[in-house]
């Protein structure tokens, strides 16, 4: 990897700008995907199966709210991990790599959705050319249409963040073109005010800068604060759900959720964090690796399994047993389908075009892994974004 010579980056920043693997951030992707997966299983059955059982509906509200908070956690992680790629590549190279990394899977599942919806018309508001074009081109926010494939609404925000951040870094950091960079910054502020959920991206981006400059707390202080911040995240995120409209930003629960998320994530990605130690195993690393496929695939497996359970009469008045069985059957099937889709559609086009693995080991990292002497951490450290 070539040295990054941007004068605004300190030596630690240049080292980390090359993309050092962060076990906590990587594994938290998997946690976030599983949170959303569980939220859909609970919320979907509450809406479509047990909607007349008020006790069950009331019971799943808090777990559902915490589960969908996984999207905000995803946004924070995206803000943290994307900066090294923007610094490493030119704007064109970065765009091409992001396109081949994300779009093939998105395109395949969106096309599947369009074909199924054209037959069933289950979502008539998206069964038109305006919505279809907006969905495939990530312009649905501006056309005021719904995104198509389930969960893909968040990808529109991801893409906008990539575009604005890449342009901002290119013009303000790399080329020092202040007028154009200022315009990009102005557009970014407008987008942030219109869509406050984008604040999570900024949290991740800011934490990345601090992380690359070696800013951290002493362990005896960091661990208690990390645990406390994690508990605050669980409490506040499960206490309310927000559409993140501009009027929502004054809500104290939303502010508390944002601040606790930023605090927890800063501590979680710090060297020697509790999160990094707990999530260093191969299972958590694997979930982080397949998290994008899991995030987009699971609504389809959930839907098919829900229909199958209804047809077989497996949703009974013994709700706890029925839901336990539903989770036990749907989860491994979803992970199996995710594994296949991840290798064939998510990784295949990228690795074929660039002739390199998305996750691969580099020489310097091999030396660090060998020095660590921890097999679980070594497996995690051997993976990194392409």
N, C-alpha and C positions, 0 to 999 in steps of 0.2 A: 504494500500500500504506500502510495506516495505521501510525502509530508505535505500538510496543509499550511500554506504560508500567509494566511490572513492575519494582518498585524493586530486586529482587534481581539484575537484569541490568545489566551495565555498558554503556556506550555502544557499544563494539564488539560486545557480545553482542546488543544490540537491532538493530544493523545486520544482523548475520548471521542473526538470528532471522527476518528477512523472507525468508530462503531463498536467499541468494546461491548461484549454481551453482558446484559444485566439479567441475572436469573429471576429476580423478583418481578421485574416488569414483564418478562417473557411469560412466566407462569401465571401472573395475574390476568393475562389475556384469557387463559383457559378458565380461570375462576369466573371472570366476567361472562364468558360464553355460557358456562354452566348455570350461572345465575339467571340469565335470560331464558335458557332452556327450561329450567324449573318453573320460572314465572309463567311461561306459556302453558305448561302442563297444568298448573294450578288454576291460573286465570281462565284458560280455555274451557276446562271442565266446569268451573263455576258459572261461566256464561252460557254454555251450550248443553251441559248434562245435568248439573245439580242446581240450576238457577232457582228452583222452587224450594231449595233447602237453605233457609236463611242462615242457619247456624254455620253451615259450611262456607257460604258466601262471605259471611262476616269473618270467619276464621282465616281465610286466605288473603284478606286485604293486605295485611302487613307483609307477609312473605312475598306477595306479588309486587308490592311497591318496592321492596328491597331488591327483588330479582330484576326488575326493569331498570333499576339504578345501575346495573351492569353496563348499560350503554354509556352512561356518563363516565364510568370507570374506563371503558374502552377509549373514549375521547381523550381522557387524561394520559393514558398510555400512548396513544397515537402522537400526542404533542411531544412526549418524551423521546420516543424512538425515531422520529422522522428527521430530526435535525442533522444527524451524521450523514444521512444519505443526501440531503440537500447540499451540504458542504462538500461532500465527496465528488458529486457528479455535476456536470453542467445542467442547466435547466432542461435542455432537450433530452439528455440522457436520463435525468431523474423522471421526467414525464413518461418516457418510454418504459422504463423499468416499473413504475407504478402501474401503468396501463396493463402491461403483461402480467403483473403480479396480481391485480385485483379484477380486471375486467372479464377475462374468460369465464370465470365461475359466475360472476354477476350476470353476464350475458346469457349463459346457458340456463340459469334458473329463471331469469326474467323472461326469456323466450318460452320456457315451459309454462310459466304463469300466464303469458299472453295466449298461448294456444289453449290451455285449459279454460281460461276465462271466456274465450271466444265461443267455446262450446256450451259451458254451463251458465255464463252471464251472472255468476255469483257476485261479482263486484261490478255492477253496471257503470259506476262512476269512472272506472278506469278502462272500460271497453270502448275506447274511441281513440282516434289517431293523435289527438292533442296529448292525452295522457300517456300514450305509448311512446311518442317521440320524446316527451319530457322525461319519462322514466329511463329510456335507454341513453339519453344524453346528459343526465344529471341536471337538467334544467327545470325540474318539476317545481322547485321553490319559486322560480320566477314566473312560470306559467300557471302557478297556483293549482297544480294537479297533484294527485297522490302518486307516490312512488309505487312501483308495481309489485315485485316479489316481496313477500313479507320480510320485515327487518331491514330492507334495503334503504328505507328512508334515511337511516343514519349514514349511509355511504355518500349521499349527496353532501352532507356536512363535511365528511372526511375529504371529499374531492375539493370542495371549496377551500378548506383549510390547507390542503396541499398546494393548490394554485396560489393562494395569497401568500403563504409562507415562503414558497419557492421564489416567487417574484420579489418579495420583500428582501430576502437574504441575497438574492442575485443583485439587485440594484443598490441596496443599502450597504451590504457587507463586502461583496465581491467586486462590484464595479464602481461603487461610490457615486452613483448617479442620483443625486439628492432630489432633483425635481420629480423624476419618474418614481423613485422610491417613496417620496412623500405622497404622491398620488396613490400608490399601492397601500400605504399606511392609512390614508384617509378612507379608502374603500374598505379596508379591514375593520376600521372603527365603526363605519356604518353597518357593516355586516354583523358585528358584535352587538351593537345596540338593537338591531332588528331581530337577531337570533341569539339571545343571551346564553343559550346552552353551549355556544362556542367558547365560552369562558373556560371550560374544562380543557380545551386544547391549549389555551394560553397558560393555564396552570402547568400542564405537562411540559410545555416549551420552556417556561421559566425555571422549572425544577431541573430540566436538562442542563441549562446554562450553569446553574449553581452546582449541579453534580459534576460537570466537566471542569469546573474550577476548584473542585475538591472541598466544597463547603459541606460540612456535616457537623453533627453534635457528638459529644463524648458518649460512649456506649452506655455508661451508667445513667445518663440522662435520656438518651435516645430510646432505649428499650421501653421504659415505662410510658414515655410520651407516645411511642408508636402503638402500644397496646391500647392506651386510652383513646387515641385518635381513631383506631379501628372500631372500638366500641361506640364512639360517637357517630361514626359513619353508619354503622348498623342501626343505631337508634333513630337518627334524623332521616336517613334515607327510607326507612320503613314506616315513618310517621306520616308521610304525605307524598302525593304525586303531583308533579307540575308539568304543564305544557311548555314552560319556559317562554312565555310571552313577556314582552317588556314590562307589563304591569306586575309580573310575578317577582321581579327582582327585589322588591321591598319586603317580601315575606320573610320573617325571621327564620323559619324552618329551611327555606331554600338557601339563605345566606349561610346558615349553620352547616347545611349539607356541603355546600361548596368549600367552606373553610376547613371543615374536618377532612374532606377528600384531599385537598391540597396538602394539609399537614401530614396526613397519613402517608400519602404517596411519596412525599419528600423523604420521610423517614424510612419507608419501605424499600426504596431504591438505593439507600445509603449503604456503604460497605459494612458487612457484618450485621445487617438488620435481622430482626426476628423473622420477618416475612421471607427474606432471602434464604434463611436457614430452613424454615419450615417447608418451603416450596422448591427445594433444590433436588428432590427426587425425580426419577425418570417418569413417573406417572404424571406429575404436575407439569414437567417439561413437555411431555407429549401433548397434553391438553393445550398448552400454549402454542405449540407448533400447529395443531389442527384447528385452532380457535376460529379462524375466519371461515373455514368450511363448516364447522359445527354451527356457527352463528347463522349462516344462510341456509343450511340444509335442514336443520331441525324443525322448522315450521311445516315442512312437507312430510317428514316422517311422523311428526305429532299428529297431523291431520289424518293421514292414512290409518295410523294406529287407533285414533279416536273413532273413526268410522268402523273399523274392524271390531273394536270392543263393543260398540253399540249393536252391531249386527249379531254378535255372539252373545249378547245379553250379559256382558261381564261388568257393566256398571250397575251395581245393585244398591239396595238401601243400606248395606254395610259399607258406608262410604270409605272408612279408613282402610279396610281390606281391599276394596276395589281400587282405590288410588295407589295403595302399595303395589298391587299387581300391575297397575298401569305403568308406574315408574320402573318397576323391575323388568318389564318386557320392553318398554319403549326406549329406555336408556341404552342398553347394549345394541339394539337394532340401529338406533341413531348413530352411535359411535362407529358401528361397522360401516354403515353407508357413508358416514363422514370420512372414514379412513380411505375408502375407495375413491370418493370424489376428490379428496385432498390430493391424492397422488396423480390421478388421471387428468383432472381439469384445472385444479388450482396450481399445482407445481409444473405439470407437463409443458404447457406452452412457454413459460418463462425459462425453464431449464433447457428446452430444445432450442430456443432462439439465442440465448446467451451462452449456451454450451457450458453452463456452470450450475451447481446446485444452489437452491435458495438458501439452504442452511448448510454451511460447510466449515471446515476447520482451517485455520491459518497457522503458519509456522510459529509466530509469536505466541499465539494462544495455546499451542501445544506445549510450549515451554512453561507457560503459566499453569496449565492444567497439571503437568507433571510435578511442578513445585508444590501445588496445593495438596496433593496426596489424599484428596477426598474423592472417592469414586462417584458419589452422587453429584457433587459439584462439578466434577470433571465432565460428566455426561451433559450437564446443563451448559457449561462453559464452551463445550465443543460445538454448540449450535449458535448460529448467528444469522441475522438478516442479510440477504444478498443485496 
